[in-house]
Amino acid sequence: MKKIYFDYASTSPVDPLVIKAMEPYFSQAFGNPSSPHALGREANKALEESREKVARLIGAVPEEIIFNSGATEGNNHVLEEIIPSLKREANHVIVSSIEHHSVLEPIESLRAKGFNITFCPVDPEGLVNVDHLRKAMSEKTGFIAVMHASNEIGALQPIREIGQLARERKILFLADACQTIGHIPVNVKDFACDFLSFSAHKFYGPKGVGALYVRRGVNIAPYFRGGDQERGRRASTQNVAGAVGLAKALEIGHSQMGQEAAEQTKWRNRLLREVPKLIDGVKVNGHLTNRLPNNAHFSFDGLGSEALLMSLDMAGICASMGSACTSGAMEPSHVLRAIGLSDELAFGSLRISLGRWTTEEDIECLLKELPQIVRRIRI
């Protein structure tokens, strides 16, 4: 049975061109980039060229890029090393109520240590209101975290306006770009952010590698200690093959961004339009147009996600309820609760995320199979 993949928001297959670019650094140019010999120098050259490429593609400079294991590490690095260093008079932190758990869990730890935390609400379409954010600010606000796009419902946040507001108030700003980088334009200058986190496996690169942008002039303590790698900001022998793969994947994403986004938007809009017509009791979650080009998210009356996903899987269709990081949780999604869904609707959700190898035939198959599966489960 052919497998149809609709879970690109969770992870993506590695592009063959990325694999080809990485291959030499596993068995030929395999040296430790900190070693002074020829193999070490060759590895270091590849590492720094990858850093330069990533920086150029997001509007940064090379020394602002820290290679790491991914966005979860990057978010934790910022929250656990920057916020505790804020002065007592700037101990107020604002985060959106729909952030990824790699932001929310460190934030709860900071709250337990006495920091004042404000969770900025979102509207029923999942969007942060900039005026509400402005009103939540005070003279003690020292940090803001808002993701560029929701990993669950795809809502695109007004990140530029938030960044400009934070910059005007001299408030540090973290933007999680995990779902957007490599798919739609991401530029740290346009965002006016101090930190930007992302993972390679979300845009056809390898798993286990990502990067954190730290604006020049912002000092950040090392997250891992025991070496002076990454300009003393992250100890550990660098993953050279991973960095090469990340840079190549981002380069490919930029070269194909317009074409891929247009095609995926067309298919996304078809799903958002036709699924509610084909199936009764369906709610579309997230803004209809101000959303990721590859994201369609639905909730179904009288239906549990577990049964729906299992039935789709048996039909050869791979999809998800939402964030893979919380797929085993028994609580309803905090994102769906934040936009006002009942627990029943939240537990009956389906996320369809499209990607580079999605075809029109895949869309046709989903539109044929999904109504039949829903009818069978509801009986």
KENU-745831 format. One record per atom (N, C-alpha, C): residue in one letter; x, y, z. Coordinates in steps of 0.1 Angstrom, whole numbers, padded with zeros to 4 digits, always signed. Example, Ala and Ser with C-alpha at 12.3 -4.5 7.8 and 13.67 -1.06 7.14 Angstrom:
A+0132-0057+0078 A+0123-0045+0078 A+0132-0033+0078 S+0128-0022+0071 S+0137-0011+0071 S+0129+0000+0079 
//
This chain:
M+0008-0012+0000 M+0000+0000+0000 M+0009+0012+0000 K+0005+0022-0009 K+0013+0034-0009 K+0010+0043+0003 K+0020+0049+0009 K+0019+0057+0020 K+0018+0072+0015 I+0008+0079+0020 I+0006+0093+0016 I+0009+0101+0029 Y+0018+0110+0028 Y+0023+0117+0040 Y+0017+0131+0041 F+0010+0134+0051 F+0004+0147+0054 F+0008+0152+0068 D+0021+0149+0072 D+0026+0153+0085 D+0039+0161+0084 Y+0040+0169+0074 Y+0053+0177+0071 Y+0055+0187+0083 A+0045+0191+0090 A+0047+0200+0101 A+0055+0194+0112 S+0053+0180+0113 S+0060+0173+0124 S+0075+0170+0120 T+0077+0165+0108 T+0090+0164+0103 T+0089+0162+0088 S+0100+0164+0081 S+0100+0163+0066 S+0111+0153+0062 P+0109+0146+0051 P+0120+0137+0046 P+0132+0146+0041 V+0144+0140+0042 V+0156+0148+0039 V+0157+0148+0023 D+0158+0160+0018 D+0160+0162+0004 D+0172+0154-0001 P+0171+0147-0012 P+0183+0139-0017 P+0195+0148-0020 L+0193+0161-0024 L+0204+0170-0026 L+0211+0173-0013 V+0203+0173-0002 V+0209+0176+0011 V+0218+0164+0016 I+0213+0152+0014 I+0220+0140+0017 I+0233+0140+0009 K+0233+0143-0003 K+0245+0143-0012 K+0255+0153-0006 A+0250+0165-0002 A+0259+0175+0004 A+0266+0171+0017 M+0258+0163+0025 M+0263+0159+0038 M+0273+0147+0037 E+0272+0139+0027 E+0279+0126+0027 E+0294+0127+0029 P+0301+0136+0023 P+0316+0137+0025 P+0320+0139+0040 Y+0311+0145+0048 Y+0315+0148+0061 Y+0313+0137+0071 F+0308+0125+0066 F+0307+0113+0075 F+0319+0105+0074 S+0326+0104+0062 S+0337+0094+0061 S+0349+0099+0054 Q+0348+0111+0048 Q+0360+0117+0041 Q+0365+0129+0048 A+0358+0140+0048 A+0362+0152+0056 A+0356+0151+0070 F+0359+0141+0077 F+0353+0137+0090 F+0359+0144+0102 G+0369+0152+0100 G+0377+0157+0112 G+0369+0165+0121 N+0375+0166+0133 N+0369+0175+0144 N+0373+0189+0140 P+0362+0198+0138 P+0365+0212+0133 P+0374+0220+0143 S+0376+0215+0155 S+0386+0222+0164 S+0400+0217+0163 S+0402+0207+0155 S+0416+0201+0154 S+0424+0209+0144 P+0437+0210+0146 P+0445+0219+0138 P+0450+0213+0125 H+0449+0199+0124 H+0454+0193+0112 H+0445+0195+0100 A+0449+0189+0088 A+0443+0191+0076 A+0428+0187+0076 L+0425+0175+0082 L+0411+0171+0082 L+0403+0180+0091 G+0408+0185+0102 G+0401+0194+0111 G+0399+0207+0104 R+0409+0212+0096 R+0407+0225+0089 R+0396+0224+0079 E+0396+0212+0072 E+0386+0210+0061 E+0372+0210+0067 A+0371+0203+0078 A+0358+0203+0085 A+0354+0217+0090 N+0363+0224+0095 N+0360+0238+0100 N+0356+0247+0089 K+0363+0245+0078 K+0359+0254+0066 K+0345+0251+0062 A+0341+0238+0062 A+0327+0235+0058 A+0317+0241+0068 L+0321+0240+0081 L+0312+0245+0092 L+0310+0260+0090 E+0321+0267+0088 E+0320+0282+0087 E+0313+0287+0074 E+0315+0279+0063 E+0308+0282+0051 E+0293+0280+0053 S+0289+0270+0060 S+0275+0268+0063 S+0270+0279+0071 R+0277+0283+0081 R+0273+0294+0090 R+0271+0307+0082 E+0280+0310+0073 E+0279+0321+0064 E+0266+0321+0055 K+0264+0309+0050 K+0252+0307+0041 K+0239+0309+0049 V+0238+0303+0061 V+0226+0304+0069 V+0224+0319+0073 A+0234+0325+0077 A+0233+0340+0081 A+0228+0348+0069 R+0234+0346+0057 R+0230+0354+0046 R+0215+0352+0042 L+0211+0340+0043 L+0197+0336+0040 L+0186+0342+0049 I+0190+0345+0062 I+0181+0351+0071 I+0184+0365+0075 G+0193+0372+0068 G+0196+0386+0070 G+0205+0388+0082 A+0213+0378+0086 A+0222+0380+0098 A+0236+0380+0093 V+0245+0381+0103 V+0260+0379+0100 V+0264+0366+0107 P+0275+0360+0102 P+0279+0347+0107 P+0281+0346+0122 E+0286+0356+0128 E+0289+0355+0143 E+0276+0355+0151 E+0265+0357+0144 E+0252+0357+0151 E+0245+0344+0151 I+0251+0334+0145 I+0245+0320+0143 I+0252+0310+0152 I+0244+0304+0161 I+0249+0293+0169 I+0243+0280+0164 F+0251+0271+0159 F+0246+0257+0156 F+0243+0249+0168 N+0231+0242+0168 N+0228+0235+0180 N+0220+0222+0176 S+0212+0216+0185 S+0204+0204+0181 S+0191+0207+0176 G+0186+0220+0177 G+0173+0223+0172 G+0166+0234+0180 A+0154+0237+0176 A+0147+0248+0182 A+0143+0246+0196 T+0141+0234+0200 T+0138+0232+0215 T+0150+0236+0223 E+0162+0232+0219 E+0174+0236+0226 E+0176+0251+0225 G+0174+0257+0213 G+0175+0271+0212 G+0166+0279+0221 N+0153+0275+0221 N+0144+0282+0230 N+0148+0281+0245 N+0151+0268+0249 N+0156+0266+0263 N+0168+0274+0266 H+0178+0275+0256 H+0190+0283+0258 H+0187+0297+0262 V+0178+0303+0254 V+0175+0317+0256 V+0168+0319+0269 L+0157+0311+0271 L+0149+0313+0283 L+0156+0310+0296 E+0165+0301+0296 E+0172+0297+0308 E+0185+0305+0311 E+0190+0311+0300 E+0203+0319+0302 E+0201+0334+0301 I+0191+0338+0294 I+0189+0353+0292 I+0180+0358+0303 I+0168+0352+0305 I+0158+0358+0314 I+0164+0359+0328 P+0170+0349+0334 P+0175+0350+0347 P+0186+0361+0349 S+0192+0366+0338 S+0201+0376+0339 S+0195+0390+0338 L+0182+0391+0336 L+0175+0404+0336 L+0176+0410+0349 K+0176+0423+0349 K+0177+0431+0362 K+0163+0429+0369 R+0163+0431+0382 R+0151+0430+0390 R+0140+0439+0385 E+0144+0451+0380 E+0133+0460+0375 E+0128+0456+0362 A+0133+0445+0355 A+0128+0441+0342 A+0124+0426+0343 N+0117+0422+0354 N+0114+0408+0356 N+0101+0404+0351 H+0095+0412+0342 H+0082+0408+0336 H+0084+0403+0323 V+0078+0391+0320 V+0079+0384+0307 V+0066+0382+0301 I+0065+0384+0288 I+0052+0382+0281 I+0054+0371+0270 V+0046+0361+0270 V+0046+0351+0260 V+0032+0349+0254 S+0030+0345+0242 S+0017+0342+0237 S+0012+0329+0243 S-0001+0328+0244 S-0007+0316+0251 S-0007+0304+0242 I-0001+0305+0230 I-0001+0293+0221 I+0013+0289+0218 E+0023+0293+0226 E+0037+0289+0223 E+0039+0274+0224 H+0050+0270+0217 H+0054+0256+0218 H+0058+0253+0233 H+0057+0240+0237 H+0061+0236+0250 H+0075+0239+0254 S+0084+0240+0243 S+0098+0243+0246 S+0100+0257+0251 V+0089+0265+0250 V+0089+0278+0256 V+0081+0278+0269 L+0069+0272+0268 L+0060+0272+0280 L+0066+0266+0292 E+0073+0254+0290 E+0078+0247+0302 E+0089+0255+0309 P+0099+0260+0302 P+0109+0269+0309 P+0102+0281+0315 I+0092+0286+0309 I+0085+0298+0314 I+0079+0295+0328 E+0073+0283+0329 E+0067+0279+0341 E+0077+0278+0352 S+0089+0273+0348 S+0100+0272+0358 S+0105+0286+0363 L+0105+0295+0353 L+0108+0309+0357 L+0098+0315+0366 R+0085+0312+0364 R+0074+0317+0372 R+0076+0312+0387 A+0080+0299+0388 A+0083+0294+0401 A+0094+0301+0408 K+0103+0307+0400 K+0115+0314+0406 K+0112+0328+0409 G+0099+0333+0407 G+0095+0346+0411 G+0094+0356+0399 F+0096+0352+0387 F+0093+0361+0376 F+0078+0363+0373 N+0075+0375+0369 N+0061+0378+0366 N+0058+0375+0352 I+0049+0365+0349 I+0046+0360+0336 I+0032+0365+0331 T+0031+0370+0319 T+0018+0373+0313 T+0017+0365+0301 F+0006+0358+0300 F+0003+0350+0288 F-0007+0358+0279 C-0002+0363+0268 C-0010+0371+0259 C-0020+0363+0252 P-0033+0366+0253 P-0043+0357+0246 P-0043+0359+0231 V-0049+0350+0224 V-0051+0351+0210 V-0066+0351+0207 D-0069+0356+0195 D-0083+0357+0191 D-0088+0343+0186 P-0101+0341+0183 P-0106+0328+0179 P-0099+0322+0166 E-0092+0331+0159 E-0084+0326+0147 E-0070+0323+0151 G-0066+0325+0163 G-0052+0321+0168 G-0042+0332+0166 L-0047+0345+0165 L-0037+0356+0162 L-0036+0364+0175 V-0023+0368+0177 V-0020+0377+0188 V-0024+0392+0184 N-0031+0399+0193 N-0035+0412+0191 N-0024+0422+0195 V-0018+0429+0186 V-0007+0438+0190 V-0011+0448+0200 D-0023+0453+0199 D-0027+0463+0209 D-0028+0457+0223 H-0033+0444+0224 H-0034+0437+0237 H-0020+0435+0242 L-0010+0432+0233 L+0004+0430+0238 L+0009+0443+0243 R+0006+0454+0236 R+0011+0467+0240 R+0006+0471+0254 K-0007+0468+0256 K-0013+0471+0269 K-0007+0462+0280 A-0003+0450+0277 A+0003+0441+0287 A+0017+0446+0292 M+0023+0454+0284 M+0037+0458+0287 M+0037+0468+0298 S+0048+0468+0306 S+0050+0478+0316 S+0065+0482+0316 E+0068+0490+0325 E+0082+0495+0327 E+0091+0483+0331 K+0085+0473+0337 K+0093+0461+0341 K+0094+0450+0331 T+0087+0451+0319 T+0088+0441+0309 T+0102+0440+0303 G+0108+0429+0304 G+0122+0427+0299 G+0123+0417+0287 F+0112+0409+0285 F+0113+0399+0275 F+0100+0395+0269 I+0099+0392+0256 I+0087+0388+0249 I+0091+0376+0241 A+0082+0366+0240 A+0084+0354+0231 A+0071+0352+0224 V+0071+0352+0210 V+0060+0349+0202 V+0065+0341+0190 M+0058+0330+0187 M+0062+0322+0176 M+0058+0328+0163 H+0065+0326+0152 H+0062+0332+0139 H+0049+0326+0134 A+0047+0313+0135 A+0035+0306+0131 A+0032+0295+0140 S+0019+0292+0143 S+0015+0281+0151 S+0018+0268+0144 N+0025+0259+0152 N+0027+0246+0146 N+0015+0237+0145 E+0004+0241+0152 E-0008+0233+0151 E-0018+0239+0141 I-0022+0251+0143 I-0033+0257+0134 I-0028+0266+0123 G-0014+0268+0122 G-0008+0275+0111 G-0010+0290+0111 A-0016+0296+0122 A-0018+0310+0122 A-0005+0318+0121 L-0004+0327+0112 L+0008+0336+0111 L+0007+0348+0119 Q+0016+0350+0128 Q+0015+0361+0138 Q+0021+0374+0132 P+0016+0386+0137 P+0022+0399+0132 P+0035+0401+0138 I+0045+0393+0133 I+0058+0393+0140 I+0066+0406+0138 R+0064+0412+0126 R+0072+0424+0124 R+0067+0436+0134 E+0054+0437+0135 E+0048+0447+0144 E+0053+0444+0159 I+0052+0432+0163 I+0056+0428+0176 I+0071+0431+0178 G+0079+0428+0168 G+0094+0431+0169 G+0097+0445+0170 Q+0090+0453+0162 Q+0092+0468+0162 Q+0088+0474+0176 L+0077+0469+0181 L+0072+0474+0194 L+0082+0470+0205 A+0087+0458+0205 A+0097+0454+0215 A+0110+0462+0213 R+0114+0464+0201 R+0127+0472+0199 R+0125+0486+0204 E+0114+0492+0201 E+0111+0506+0206 E+0112+0507+0221 R+0107+0496+0228 R+0107+0496+0243 R+0120+0490+0249 K+0129+0486+0240 K+0142+0480+0244 K+0139+0467+0252 I+0129+0459+0247 I+0126+0447+0253 I+0131+0435+0244 L+0138+0426+0250 L+0144+0415+0243 L+0132+0406+0237 F+0134+0401+0224 F+0123+0394+0217 F+0128+0382+0211 L+0122+0370+0214 L+0125+0357+0208 L+0113+0353+0199 A+0117+0350+0186 A+0108+0345+0176 A+0111+0331+0173 D+0102+0322+0175 D+0104+0308+0171 D+0099+0306+0157 A+0108+0304+0148 A+0105+0303+0133 A+0106+0289+0128 C+0103+0279+0137 C+0105+0265+0133 C+0096+0261+0121 Q+0083+0266+0121 Q+0074+0262+0110 Q+0075+0271+0098 T+0083+0282+0098 T+0082+0291+0087 T+0095+0292+0079 I+0107+0290+0085 I+0119+0292+0078 I+0121+0281+0068 G+0125+0285+0056 G+0126+0276+0045 G+0114+0274+0037 H+0103+0280+0042 H+0090+0279+0035 H+0084+0292+0031 I+0085+0302+0040 I+0081+0316+0036 I+0092+0325+0041 P+0093+0338+0036 P+0104+0347+0040 P+0106+0349+0055 V+0118+0347+0059 V+0122+0350+0073 V+0134+0358+0073 N+0134+0370+0079 N+0145+0379+0079 N+0146+0385+0093 V+0157+0383+0100 V+0158+0388+0113 V+0158+0403+0114 K+0162+0410+0104 K+0162+0425+0104 K+0147+0430+0103 D+0140+0423+0094 D+0126+0427+0092 D+0118+0424+0105 F+0121+0413+0112 F+0114+0409+0124 F+0118+0417+0136 A+0130+0424+0135 A+0135+0432+0147 A+0136+0423+0159 C+0140+0410+0157 C+0141+0401+0169 C+0155+0401+0174 D+0157+0397+0186 D+0170+0395+0192 D+0174+0381+0192 F+0164+0372+0191 F+0167+0357+0190 F+0157+0351+0180 L+0162+0341+0173 L+0154+0333+0163 L+0158+0319+0164 S+0149+0310+0166 S+0152+0296+0167 S+0146+0288+0155 F+0153+0277+0151 F+0147+0268+0141 F+0154+0255+0140 S+0148+0245+0134 S+0153+0231+0133 S+0153+0227+0118 A+0164+0220+0114 A+0166+0217+0100 A+0156+0207+0095 H+0151+0198+0104 H+0142+0187+0099 H+0128+0192+0095 K+0125+0205+0098 K+0112+0210+0094 K+0113+0215+0080 F+0125+0216+0074 F+0125+0221+0060 F+0135+0212+0051 Y+0133+0199+0053 Y+0139+0189+0044 Y+0154+0187+0047 G+0158+0191+0059 G+0172+0188+0064 G+0172+0177+0074 P+0184+0174+0080 P+0185+0163+0089 P+0179+0166+0103 K+0175+0155+0110 K+0171+0157+0124 K+0183+0159+0133 G+0180+0165+0144 G+0191+0167+0154 G+0200+0178+0152 V+0197+0187+0143 V+0205+0199+0141 V+0196+0211+0139 G+0200+0223+0144 G+0193+0235+0142 G+0202+0247+0144 A+0196+0258+0146 A+0204+0270+0149 A+0196+0280+0157 L+0204+0288+0164 L+0198+0299+0172 L+0205+0312+0167 Y+0197+0322+0162 Y+0203+0335+0159 Y+0203+0343+0172 V+0214+0349+0175 V+0215+0359+0187 V+0220+0372+0181 R+0212+0382+0182 R+0216+0395+0176 R+0230+0400+0182 R+0238+0405+0173 R+0251+0410+0177 R+0249+0421+0188 G+0257+0420+0198 G+0256+0430+0209 G+0248+0424+0221 V+0240+0413+0219 V+0233+0407+0230 V+0242+0396+0236 N+0246+0397+0248 N+0254+0386+0254 N+0246+0375+0259 I+0250+0363+0256 I+0242+0351+0261 I+0253+0341+0267 A+0250+0336+0279 A+0259+0326+0285 A+0258+0313+0278 P+0268+0305+0278 P+0268+0292+0272 P+0257+0283+0278 Y+0250+0275+0269 Y+0240+0266+0275 Y+0247+0253+0279 F+0256+0248+0271 F+0265+0237+0274 F+0278+0242+0277 R+0285+0237+0288 R+0298+0241+0292 R+0308+0230+0291 G+0321+0234+0289 G+0331+0224+0288 G+0339+0225+0275 G+0338+0236+0268 G+0346+0238+0256 G+0342+0252+0251 D+0350+0257+0241 D+0348+0270+0236 D+0342+0270+0222 Q+0336+0259+0218 Q+0330+0259+0205 Q+0319+0269+0203 E+0315+0272+0191 E+0305+0282+0188 E+0307+0296+0195 R+0320+0300+0195 R+0324+0312+0201 R+0321+0313+0216 G+0323+0301+0222 G+0321+0300+0237 G+0307+0299+0241 R+0297+0298+0232 R+0283+0299+0235 R+0276+0285+0236 R+0283+0274+0231 R+0278+0261+0232 R+0289+0251+0230 A+0293+0245+0242 A+0303+0235+0242 A+0298+0222+0235 S+0307+0215+0229 S+0304+0202+0223 S+0309+0202+0209 T+0315+0191+0205 T+0320+0190+0191 T+0309+0192+0181 Q+0311+0201+0172 Q+0300+0205+0163 Q+0297+0194+0153 N+0284+0193+0150 N+0279+0184+0140 N+0281+0190+0126 V+0292+0187+0120 V+0296+0194+0107 V+0286+0189+0096 A+0284+0176+0095 A+0275+0171+0085 A+0261+0177+0086 G+0257+0178+0099 G+0244+0184+0101 G+0243+0198+0098 A+0253+0206+0101 A+0253+0220+0097 A+0254+0222+0082 V+0261+0214+0075 V+0262+0214+0060 V+0248+0211+0055 G+0241+0201+0061 G+0228+0197+0056 G+0218+0208+0059 L+0218+0214+0070 L+0209+0225+0074 L+0211+0237+0063 A+0223+0241+0061 A+0226+0252+0052 A+0221+0248+0038 K+0223+0236+0033 K+0219+0232+0020 K+0204+0232+0019 A+0197+0226+0029 A+0183+0226+0029 A+0177+0240+0029 L+0183+0249+0036 L+0177+0263+0036 L+0180+0269+0023 E+0191+0267+0017 E+0194+0272+0003 E+0184+0267-0007 I+0181+0254-0006 I+0171+0248-0016 I+0157+0255-0013 G+0154+0256+0000 G+0141+0261+0003 G+0139+0275-0002 H+0149+0284-0001 H+0149+0297-0006 H+0147+0297-0021 S+0154+0288-0028 S+0153+0288-0043 S+0140+0284-0048 Q+0132+0276-0040 Q+0119+0270-0045 Q+0107+0276-0037 M+0110+0286-0029 M+0100+0290-0019 M+0087+0295-0026 G+0088+0304-0036 G+0077+0310-0042 G+0068+0299-0049 Q+0074+0291-0056 Q+0067+0280-0064 Q+0060+0270-0054 E+0067+0266-0044 E+0062+0256-0034 E+0050+0263-0027 A+0052+0275-0022 A+0042+0281-0014 A+0029+0283-0022 A+0030+0287-0035 A+0019+0289-0043 A+0011+0276-0045 E+0018+0265-0048 E+0012+0252-0050 E+0005+0247-0038 Q+0012+0248-0026 Q+0006+0243-0014 Q-0006+0252-0009 T-0005+0265-0012 T-0016+0274-0008 T-0029+0270-0016 K-0027+0266-0029 K-0038+0262-0037 K-0045+0249-0032 W-0036+0239-0028 W-0042+0227-0022 W-0048+0229-0009 R-0041+0237+0000 R-0046+0241+0013 R-0060+0247+0012 N-0061+0256+0003 N-0074+0263+0002 N-0085+0253-0003 R-0081+0244-0011 R-0091+0234-0016 R-0096+0226-0004 L-0086+0221+0004 L-0090+0213+0016 L-0099+0222+0026 L-0095+0234+0028 L-0103+0242+0037 L-0117+0245+0032 R-0118+0245+0019 R-0131+0248+0013 R-0140+0235+0012 E-0133+0224+0008 E-0141+0212+0004 E-0144+0202+0016 V-0135+0201+0026 V-0137+0192+0037 V-0150+0196+0044 P-0153+0209+0048 P-0166+0212+0054 P-0178+0209+0046 K-0176+0210+0032 K-0187+0207+0023 K-0190+0192+0023 L-0180+0184+0024 L-0181+0169+0023 L-0185+0163+0036 I-0182+0169+0047 I-0185+0163+0060 I-0192+0173+0069 D-0203+0168+0075 D-0211+0177+0084 D-0203+0178+0098 G-0206+0189+0105 G-0200+0191+0118 G-0185+0193+0118 V-0180+0201+0108 V-0166+0203+0108 V-0163+0218+0110 K-0153+0221+0119 K-0148+0234+0121 K-0134+0236+0116 V-0132+0246+0108 V-0118+0250+0104 V-0112+0258+0115 N-0100+0254+0119 N-0093+0262+0129 N-0082+0270+0123 G-0080+0282+0128 G-0070+0292+0123 G-0076+0301+0113 H-0069+0311+0110 H-0073+0321+0100 H-0073+0315+0086 L-0084+0318+0078 L-0085+0312+0065 L-0074+0315+0056 T-0069+0327+0057 T-0058+0331+0047 T-0045+0335+0053 N-0045+0341+0065 N-0033+0345+0072 N-0027+0333+0079 R-0023+0323+0072 R-0018+0310+0078 R-0007+0305+0069 L+0000+0295+0074 L+0010+0288+0067 L+0004+0282+0054 P+0012+0283+0043 P+0007+0278+0030 P+0004+0263+0030 N+0010+0255+0039 N+0009+0241+0039 N+0000+0235+0050 N-0007+0244+0057 N-0015+0239+0069 N-0030+0240+0068 A-0036+0229+0070 A-0051+0228+0071 A-0054+0221+0084 H-0063+0227+0093 H-0066+0221+0106 H-0081+0221+0108 F-0086+0209+0112 F-0100+0208+0114 F-0103+0202+0127 S-0116+0204+0132 S-0121+0197+0143 S-0135+0192+0139 F-0138+0179+0144 F-0150+0172+0140 F-0159+0170+0152 D-0172+0173+0151 D-0181+0170+0161 D-0183+0154+0163 G-0184+0150+0175 G-0187+0136+0178 G-0176+0126+0172 L-0164+0130+0173 L-0153+0122+0167 L-0140+0123+0175 G-0133+0112+0178 G-0121+0113+0185 G-0109+0112+0176 S-0099+0120+0178 S-0087+0120+0169 S-0080+0107+0168 E-0080+0100+0180 E-0072+0087+0179 E-0078+0077+0169 A-0091+0076+0170 A-0098+0067+0160 A-0096+0072+0146 L-0097+0085+0144 L-0096+0090+0131 L-0082+0088+0125 L-0072+0091+0133 L-0058+0089+0128 L-0055+0075+0126 M-0060+0066+0134 M-0057+0051+0132 M-0064+0047+0119 S-0076+0051+0116 S-0083+0047+0104 S-0076+0053+0092 L-0072+0065+0093 L-0064+0071+0082 L-0051+0063+0079 D-0045+0060+0090 D-0032+0052+0089 D-0035+0039+0082 M-0046+0032+0085 M-0049+0019+0079 M-0052+0021+0064 A-0056+0033+0060 A-0059+0036+0046 A-0046+0041+0039 G-0035+0041+0046 G-0022+0045+0041 G-0020+0060+0041 I-0027+0068+0049 I-0026+0082+0050 I-0020+0086+0064 C-0009+0092+0064 C-0002+0097+0076 C-0005+0111+0079 A-0012+0114+0090 A-0016+0127+0095 A-0014+0128+0110 S-0018+0139+0116 S-0016+0141+0130 S-0027+0149+0136 M-0027+0150+0149 M-0037+0158+0156 M-0031+0173+0157 G-0018+0173+0160 G-0012+0186+0162 G+0003+0184+0164 S+0008+0190+0175 S+0022+0189+0178 S+0027+0175+0181 A+0037+0170+0174 A+0043+0157+0177 A+0049+0156+0191 C+0053+0168+0196 C+0060+0168+0209 C+0050+0165+0221 T+0037+0166+0218 T+0027+0163+0229 T+0017+0153+0225 S+0021+0144+0215 S+0011+0135+0209 S+0006+0124+0219 G+0014+0122+0230 G+0010+0112+0240 G+0003+0119+0252 A+0001+0132+0251 A-0006+0139+0262 A-0021+0135+0263 M-0026+0134+0275 M-0041+0131+0277 M-0049+0144+0278 E-0042+0156+0279 E-0049+0168+0280 E-0052+0174+0266 P-0063+0181+0264 P-0066+0187+0251 P-0055+0198+0248 S-0053+0200+0235 S-0043+0210+0231 S-0045+0223+0237 H-0034+0229+0243 H-0036+0243+0249 H-0038+0253+0238 V-0034+0250+0226 V-0036+0259+0215 V-0051+0260+0211 L-0057+0248+0211 L-0072+0248+0207 L-0080+0253+0218 R-0076+0251+0231 R-0083+0257+0242 R-0082+0272+0241 A-0070+0277+0237 A-0068+0292+0237 A-0076+0299+0226 I-0080+0292+0216 I-0089+0298+0206 I-0104+0295+0209 G-0106+0289+0220 G-0120+0288+0225 G-0127+0275+0222 L-0120+0265+0217 L-0127+0252+0214 L-0130+0245+0227 S-0141+0237+0227 S-0145+0229+0238 S-0135+0217+0238 D-0134+0210+0249 D-0125+0198+0250 D-0129+0188+0240 E-0142+0186+0238 E-0147+0176+0229 E-0142+0179+0214 L-0143+0192+0210 L-0139+0195+0197 L-0123+0194+0196 A-0117+0198+0207 A-0102+0198+0207 A-0097+0183+0205 F-0104+0174+0212 F-0100+0160+0211 F-0104+0154+0197 G-0112+0161+0189 G-0115+0156+0176 G-0109+0163+0165 S-0096+0166+0166 S-0089+0174+0157 S-0080+0167+0147 L-0078+0173+0136 L-0069+0167+0125 L-0061+0178+0119 R-0048+0176+0118 R-0039+0185+0111 R-0034+0179+0099 I-0036+0185+0088 I-0031+0181+0075 I-0020+0191+0071 S-0008+0186+0070 S+0003+0195+0066 S+0010+0190+0053 L+0010+0198+0043 L+0015+0195+0030 L+0030+0198+0028 G+0036+0192+0018 G+0051+0194+0016 G+0055+0193+0002 R+0068+0192+0000 R+0075+0193-0013 R+0070+0181-0022 W+0067+0170-0016 W+0064+0158-0024 W+0049+0155-0024 T+0041+0164-0019 T+0026+0162-0020 T+0022+0164-0034 T+0013+0155-0039 T+0008+0156-0052 T-0007+0159-0052 E-0012+0162-0064 E-0027+0164-0065 E-0034+0151-0063 E-0028+0140-0067 E-0034+0127-0064 E-0035+0124-0049 D-0026+0129-0041 D-0027+0127-0027 D-0039+0135-0021 I-0041+0147-0026 I-0052+0155-0022 I-0065+0148-0026 E-0066+0143-0038 E-0078+0136-0042 E-0081+0124-0033 C-0070+0116-0030 C-0072+0105-0021 C-0078+0108-0008 L-0072+0119-0002 L-0077+0123+0011 L-0091+0128+0011 L-0095+0135+0000 L-0109+0140-0001 L-0119+0128-0003 K-0114+0118-0009 K-0122+0106-0011 K-0123+0097+0002 E-0112+0095+0009 E-0112+0086+0020 E-0117+0092+0033 L-0114+0105+0035 L-0117+0112+0048 L-0132+0111+0051 P-0141+0115+0042 P-0155+0115+0045 P-0160+0101+0048 Q-0155+0090+0041 Q-0159+0077+0043 Q-0155+0072+0057 I-0143+0076+0061 I-0138+0072+0074 I-0146+0079+0085 V-0149+0091+0084 V-0156+0099+0094 V-0170+0093+0095 R-0177+0089+0085 R-0190+0083+0085 R-0189+0070+0093 R-0179+0062+0090 R-0178+0049+0097 R-0176+0050+0112 I-0168+0060+0115 I-0165+0062+0130 I-0177+0067+0137 R-0184+0076+0131 R-0196+0082+0137 R-0208+0072+0139 I-0208+0062+0132 I-0220+0052+0133 I-0220+0046+0147 
//
